[in-house]
Each structure stands twice: as structure tokens, then as C-alpha cells.
Amino acid sequence: MRIFCAAGVAFASVATSPLAFFALGVDPAQALEGEQQLRIAEADDAEKQAFEAAKELGTIDAWEAFISNHSTGFYADLARAYVKKLKDGGASSSESRTSAEQAPTQEVPKMMRPSVGRIALAPKPSSIKDLPVAAKLPCRSRSAARSENSTEPARIRFINYGDDPIQVFWIDGDGKDQLLAEIKQDREAAVETFVTQPWIVSDADGHCIAIAQPNPGPQIFAVGSEEAYEDASSQKSSSKKKSSNEKKSSKKTKSGSCRSGQIRVEGKCMTKKESVGYCGPGYEARHGKCVLRESSSPPAKPSKPKCPKGQVWSAEELCHYDD
């Protein structure tokens, strides 16, 4: 039966007339069904081969050519999915290999520029004394300072407690100064930056005061505070203004206080050794004044000298003739 059907199908490819099938003793319906199945199998095999060819090329043009010839079915839907993937930025394995050979290194991302918030009133010094502080570097390190790419954010509050305005410059990736803020007395400005972006703080004339290097997270950088930064990694900001220092200094001067190891002589602070030269020979500093030095033993009474015969002696006239 199979051989007969195969012969019938083979014959049907040449003559599909029902009379021909009856002449051979074959049911025309069965013969036509067998021929249709063979054609579907051949079409499926051609579609699969075309799909594999488009997949090997892996380009949008190849997939669109496949879809134009095979617009329906499972392979067509799969081809459309490949086109969408390529248009959304994906790449086939062959394209990925080609790109890797042509560009072995990835493109360096563009450096993020810091942003500066609005100028605000500076907080009370007592409220920031326990806050983290940005590292303070000397101005001599300026020549080597420049920004680098980083994804670790930082936030610095630049606070001016001094009497004069300050300027805040960002040192960009080329090592150039970018002025981003001018802060007056008792004002502050917050900047959103990154840990690899150094900053220069200068006076109003552009003279460097210090270089601020951010640490991760929020922090402060105060200018004009009472205590200078001594350790850039662990320094805590003090909380006194320069004007407050001057008032305290004037109060100490009025009360007569001098530094440790000094005494006050006639309104001036000096060491005891310096007071000897200041008061001069035969004098000493006592009770804030230069006074005549006192002997440790009472002075001896002058002995009465022997005068020539006929003369007498007195403390006022010494030896003289008594009138």
C-alpha cells in the first residue's frame, strides 16, 4: 500500500487528473493529501534553512529578508523578536565578537560635573563641632590635584566663619579651576560631588587657603574657625568665629593675663629673664612694676670717718670746720 501510494504521489506530481488516479486504481483524495503533506514538509525544511541562514548573519537586514518571504508562523515570530532585540541595542554573537576585536577597551564614561546648592546662612558653630570634616590638603599639592571618574558620591558644606568672602573652585579632570561658588561671611554652600573630585578654597583675590578632598558621605569644610586643621584625616571642626577670638583676646589683655611662663611688667608680657633687661641694673620686676632691688640684709650704717684735726664730720657736709 505504501509503495502504491508513493507511486501515486509521484505520478500526481506529473498528472493530477482524477481519471489518471482511477486508471491506476488509486483513491484521488488520498493521493492529493499525500502530495500536500510532501509539499508542506519541503516548505518547512526550506523555511528552517532560511531561518538558520538569517541567524548566522545576525543582522536586521537578514531577519527582515526572512520575514518578507516567511511572514507567518513560529519562525516568523521568532525572527521579529530578533529584530526587536537588535533595534533595542542588543547584538548577535558574531557582531559582539567583531566589536570586541575592533574595540578591546570600553569607552571611559563622561565625568560627572558637581552641582552647587543655594547660598544659605551658616549654622551656629556649636552645631557642627561633631560633624565629619573633609580632608584638608596644603596648597603646595595643587599641581598634582585633578578630578577622576568615580561613582562614590560625597557632599561638602563649605562654611565661611571668616571676616572676608571666600571662593570655592572645582579642579576638573584637566586640572583646571572651575569657580562654582562665592561665599560671604557667615554663609555656607553645599556641593554634591564625588570622592575623587578635589576643591580649592581661596580668598576673594584668588589666593589659595587650602585644598579640600572629599570623604564618602556628608561632611563640612569650615574656614575662619578658631582651631586650624592639624590632621586632615581626623580633624574636627571647632566652632568659634574670628571676631569672637578678637573679643576674647581683648578681654584677656584687660584682665592682665599672659601666656604660661610670662609675667606682666608695666602692661607688657615678658619672661622673668626678659624683665631683668627691661627694668635695668639695680631694679627688679615686682607687682607689675620695676622697683629698686632690695638687699637681703639691712644696709650697714656708714662708719664715721676720721677727719683732720680741727674739723668735724656730718652726713650732710662731711668733714668741715665747725663754725
Order of alpha helices (4+ residues) and beta strands (2+ residues): alpha-alpha-alpha-alpha-alpha-alpha-beta-beta-beta-beta-beta-beta-beta-beta-beta-beta-alpha-beta-beta-alpha-beta-beta-beta-beta
